[in-house]
Amino acid sequence: MKQTEVLLQPNPNARIEELVYEKLDRKLPSRVNNPELLGQYMIDAGTEFGPGTAYGNALIKCGETQKRIGTADRELIQTSALNFLTPLRNFIEGDYKTIAKEKKLLQNKRLDLDAAKTRLKKAKTADTRASQLNSARLEGDNIMVNFSYMLNFLHVKWLKIWAEEVTKSEQELRITQSEFDRQAEITRLLLEGISSTHAHHLRCLNDFVEAQMTYYAQCYQYMLDLQKQLGSFPSSYHSNNSQTPVAPVPSASSSVVVSSPLTSTSGLALSSPSSITDLKESSGSRKARVLYDYDAANSSELSLLADEVITVFSVVGMDSDWLMGERGNQKGRVPITYLELLN
């Protein structure tokens, strides 16, 4: 039970806080978990870098995924605590303590019964010896005869005492035997309920495993979606320094990658970074495919939808990371990292 609590809440201070609120019968305040906190920091950093930049946009997407994982983690904790940990704790702190208490009481009753049997056995043994001694006859002179009478008188008193002790021991034995039998029956009934308790906890264990399975499946799907989103970035952002880009190319040389055209899924040839440079230096326009959605930050920018084709051209004095985009009668600045120039 304790290790399950550690698994669901690794922070010992948070566990103590939860225990205090539980004892005070007060609602625990909502707490941001680690994935949610990391996600928020990533989103803030991405916003600071600029959602129009490849790195800033990637940070925002990673942050959103981390926050979704944090939500799934919260659901796992709540479901596991309700369906597995709480029934287990209730049994350990409730029924289990009762069973342990009754078993200990049964052991004490057995010790009392053993003691009563031992006392009765000793009383009967002493009574038998007293009877044998009383039946012995002493013969001799008058002094010995008188002494014999006195001894017989004491023996009679002794016999009465042990007879009373035997009766008392037998009565005590009957009482202790009755108490032991009653306690044994109570303990037996409690232990017979263990089988149904096992069946209940087996269902709780299945619920716990199912909650974990759902959690890990959600996390896998979230990360798979994130990987696909990051994979939609232009190939020049997938490589570090002179490493080979993610997209397969004929040569591993970075200089060849820059100068050679890539092929899009639509069959059109895509531009290389040098093509963008040529466009910015010329006064002409080109067609470009939008890689993924982009929401305009202000009226000077143009909102984009993934996979649409727009016309782009360069304007003198514009930031190197932006081009002017045109779609019908709409115009506005668009980030280069969201575009693939088409030949």
C-alpha positions in Angstrom: 0.0 0.0 0.0 2.8 2.4 0.9 4.7 1.7 -2.3 1.6 2.3 -4.4 1.2 5.7 -2.7 4.9 6.4 -3.6 4.3 5.4 -7.2 1.2 7.7 -7.5 2.8 10.6 -5.6 6.6 10.4 -5.4 6.9 13.7 -3.4 6.8 12.8 0.3 5.8 16.4 1.3 2.8 16.2 -1.0 1.8 12.9 0.5 1.9 14.4 4.0 -0.1 17.3 2.8 -2.7 15.0 1.3 -2.9 13.0 4.6 -3.4 16.2 6.6 -6.2 17.3 4.4 -7.8 13.8 4.6 -7.7 13.8 8.4 -9.2 17.3 8.5 -11.9 16.2 6.0 -11.1 19.1 3.7 -10.8 19.2 -0.1 -7.2 19.1 -1.3 -6.3 22.2 -3.4 -5.5 21.6 -7.0 -1.7 21.2 -7.6 0.2 21.5 -10.9 2.1 18.3 -11.6 5.6 18.2 -13.1 4.6 17.5 -16.7 2.1 20.3 -16.6 4.7 22.7 -15.1 7.3 21.7 -17.8 4.7 22.2 -20.5 3.8 25.7 -19.3 7.5 26.7 -19.2 8.0 25.3 -22.7 5.0 27.3 -24.0 6.2 30.5 -22.3 9.7 30.0 -23.7 8.3 29.3 -27.2 6.1 32.4 -27.0 9.2 34.4 -26.0 11.2 33.1 -28.9 8.3 33.7 -31.2 5.7 31.2 -32.5 6.7 32.2 -36.0 10.2 30.7 -35.6 10.8 27.0 -36.0 12.3 26.6 -32.5 9.6 28.7 -30.8 6.8 26.8 -32.5 8.4 23.4 -31.7 8.7 24.5 -28.0 5.0 25.4 -27.9 4.0 22.1 -29.5 6.2 20.2 -27.0 4.7 22.2 -24.2 1.1 21.4 -25.2 2.0 17.7 -25.4 3.6 17.8 -21.9 0.4 19.4 -20.5 -1.7 16.7 -22.1 0.6 14.1 -20.5 0.2 15.9 -17.2 -3.6 15.7 -17.5 -3.4 12.0 -18.3 -1.1 11.6 -15.2 -3.7 13.3 -13.0 -6.4 11.0 -14.3 -4.2 8.0 -13.6 -3.7 9.1 -10.0 -7.4 9.8 -9.4 -8.5 6.6 -11.0 -5.9 4.4 -9.2 -6.6 6.1 -5.9 -10.4 5.6 -6.2 -10.4 2.0 -7.6 -7.3 0.4 -6.1 -5.6 2.3 -3.3 -8.7 3.4 -1.3 -10.3 -0.2 -1.1 -6.9 -1.6 -0.2 -6.4 1.1 2.6 -9.9 0.5 3.9 -9.3 -3.2 4.2 -5.9 -2.8 5.9 -7.1 -0.1 8.3 -10.5 -1.7 8.9 -11.3 -5.4 8.3 -7.6 -6.5 8.6 -7.2 -4.9 12.0 -10.4 -6.5 13.2 -9.2 -9.9 12.0 -5.8 -9.5 13.6 -7.5 -8.4 16.9 -9.8 -11.4 17.0 -6.9 -13.8 16.2 -4.9 -12.4 19.0 -7.8 -12.7 21.4 -8.3 -16.3 20.3 -4.6 -17.0 21.1 -5.1 -15.5 24.6 -8.2 -17.7 25.1 -6.2 -20.8 24.0 -3.5 -19.9 26.6 -6.2 -19.5 29.3 -7.7 -22.9 28.3 -4.3 -24.6 28.5 -3.7 -23.0 32.0 -7.1 -24.3 33.2 -6.4 -27.8 31.9 -3.0 -27.7 33.7 -4.5 -26.6 37.0 -7.2 -29.3 36.9 -4.6 -31.9 36.1 -2.5 -30.8 39.2 -5.6 -30.7 41.4 -6.6 -34.3 40.5 -3.1 -35.5 41.0 -2.9 -34.0 44.5 -6.4 -35.3 45.3 -5.3 -38.8 44.3 -2.2 -38.7 46.5 -4.2 -37.4 49.5 -6.7 -40.2 49.1 -3.9 -42.8 49.0 -2.2 -41.3 52.1 -5.5 -41.2 54.0 -6.1 -44.9 53.4 -2.8 -45.9 55.0 -3.1 -47.4 58.5 -0.6 -46.7 61.2 0.0 -49.5 63.9 2.0 -49.2 67.2 1.8 -47.9 70.7 -0.7 -45.4 71.9 1.5 -42.4 71.1 1.7 -43.5 67.5 -2.0 -44.2 67.4 -2.8 -40.8 68.7 -0.5 -39.3 66.2 -2.2 -41.3 63.5 -5.6 -39.9 64.5 -4.2 -36.4 64.3 -2.7 -37.1 60.9 -5.9 -38.6 59.7 -7.8 -35.5 60.8 -5.4 -33.3 58.8 -5.7 -35.6 55.8 -9.5 -35.2 55.9 -9.1 -31.4 55.9 -6.6 -31.7 53.0 -9.0 -34.0 51.1 -11.7 -31.4 51.4 -9.4 -28.7 50.2 -8.3 -30.6 47.1 -11.8 -31.7 46.4 -12.9 -28.1 46.3 -9.9 -27.3 44.2 -10.8 -30.0 41.7 -14.4 -28.8 41.5 -13.3 -25.2 41.1 -10.8 -26.2 38.3 -13.4 -28.2 36.5 -15.8 -25.2 36.5 -13.0 -22.9 35.3 -12.2 -25.3 32.6 -15.8 -25.4 31.4 -15.9 -21.6 31.3 -12.6 -21.2 29.5 -13.5 -24.0 27.0 -16.8 -22.2 26.2 -15.0 -18.8 25.7 -12.4 -20.4 23.5 -15.1 -22.2 21.3 -17.0 -18.9 20.9 -13.9 -16.9 20.0 -12.8 -19.7 17.6 -16.2 -19.5 15.8 -15.9 -15.7 15.5 -12.4 -15.9 14.1 -13.4 -18.7 11.7 -16.3 -16.6 10.3 -14.0 -13.6 9.8 -11.4 -15.7 8.0 -14.0 -17.3 5.8 -14.8 -13.7 4.4 -11.2 -13.4 3.2 -12.1 -15.3 0.0 -14.7 -12.7 -1.0 -12.2 -10.0 0.0 -9.6 -11.5 -2.4 -12.2 -11.5 -5.2 -12.9 -7.9 -4.6 -9.3 -6.9 -4.5 -8.6 -8.9 -7.7 -11.2 -6.7 -9.5 -9.5 -3.6 -8.0 -6.1 -4.8 -9.2 -7.5 -5.3 -12.7 -8.9 -1.7 -12.6 -5.4 -0.5 -11.6 -3.7 -2.3 -14.4 -6.4 -1.0 -16.9 -5.8 2.6 -15.6 -2.1 2.2 -16.2 -2.6 0.7 -19.6 -4.8 3.6 -20.6 -2.3 6.1 -19.3 0.7 4.7 -21.2 -1.4 4.3 -24.3 -2.4 8.0 -24.1 1.2 9.0 -23.5 2.4 7.0 -26.5 -0.3 8.5 -28.8 0.5 12.0 -27.6 4.2 11.6 -28.3 3.5 9.9 -31.6 1.4 12.9 -32.7 4.1 15.3 -31.5 6.7 13.4 -33.5 4.6 13.7 -36.6 4.1 17.5 -36.0 7.9 18.0 -35.5 8.5 15.9 -38.6 6.6 18.4 -40.7 9.2 21.0 -40.2 11.5 21.8 -43.2 14.4 19.4 -43.5 16.9 22.0 -42.8 15.7 22.2 -39.2 15.9 18.4 -38.6 19.7 18.3 -38.8 22.3 19.6 -36.3 25.4 21.2 -37.8 26.6 18.9 -40.6 24.6 15.8 -39.6 22.4 14.1 -42.3 18.8 15.5 -42.3 15.9 13.2 -41.3 14.5 13.1 -44.8 16.4 10.6 -47.0 18.8 12.1 -49.5 21.2 10.6 -52.0 24.3 11.9 -50.3 25.3 12.5 -46.6 27.2 15.7 -47.4 25.5 18.8 -46.1 26.6 20.8 -49.1 24.8 18.4 -51.4 21.7 18.5 -49.3 21.5 22.3 -49.6 21.9 22.4 -53.4 19.7 19.4 -54.3 15.9 19.7 -54.5 13.6 17.6 -52.2 10.5 16.0 -53.4 7.1 16.6 -51.8 4.3 14.1 -51.4 2.4 15.9 -54.2 5.2 15.2 -56.7 6.2 18.9 -56.9 9.9 19.7 -56.5 10.5 21.7 -53.3 13.0 24.5 -52.9 16.2 24.4 -51.0 17.4 27.2 -48.6 19.3 28.7 -51.5 16.0 29.1 -53.4 14.6 31.2 -50.6 17.7 33.4 -50.6 17.4 33.9 -54.4 13.7 34.8 -53.9 14.6 37.4 -51.3 17.2 38.9 -53.5 14.9 39.1 -56.6 11.7 41.0 -57.1 9.7 38.1 -58.4 7.1 35.9 -56.7 6.9 32.1 -56.2 4.3 29.5 -55.2 4.7 28.0 -51.8 2.9 25.1 -49.9 2.0 25.7 -46.2 3.5 23.1 -43.9 1.1 23.5 -41.0 -1.5 25.9 -39.6 -0.4 29.4 -38.5 -2.6 31.9 -36.7 -1.7 35.5 -37.4 -0.5 37.5 -34.4 -1.6 40.8 -35.7 -3.2 42.5 -38.7 0.1 42.7 -40.6 0.4 38.9 -40.8 -1.5 36.3 -42.8 -3.1 33.2 -41.2 -2.3 30.0 -42.9 -3.8 26.5 -43.3 -1.8 23.4 -43.7 -1.3 22.1 -47.3 -2.7 25.2 -49.0 -0.7 26.9 -51.7 -0.1 30.6 -51.6 2.0 33.2 -53.5 5.0 34.6 -51.7 7.4 37.4 -52.5 10.0 39.4 -50.8 9.8 43.1 -49.7 12.8 45.3 -49.3 13.7 45.8 -45.6 11.6 42.8 -44.3 13.0 40.6 -41.6 15.0 37.7 -43.0 12.7 35.1 -41.3 9.6 36.4 -43.1 8.1 36.7 -46.6 5.0 38.5 -47.9 2.2 36.1 -48.6 -0.8 36.5 -50.9 -4.0 34.5 -51.1 -6.6 36.0 -53.3 -7.3 39.5 -52.0 -5.6 38.8 -48.7 -2.0 39.8 -48.0 0.3 39.6 -45.0 3.6 38.6 -43.6 4.2 34.8 -43.3 7.0 33.0 -41.5 9.5 31.2 -43.8 9.7 28.1 -41.6 6.0 27.4 -42.3 6.6 27.3 -46.1 8.0 25.1 -48.8 8.7 26.9 -52.1 7.5 25.0 -55.1 9.5 24.9 -58.4 
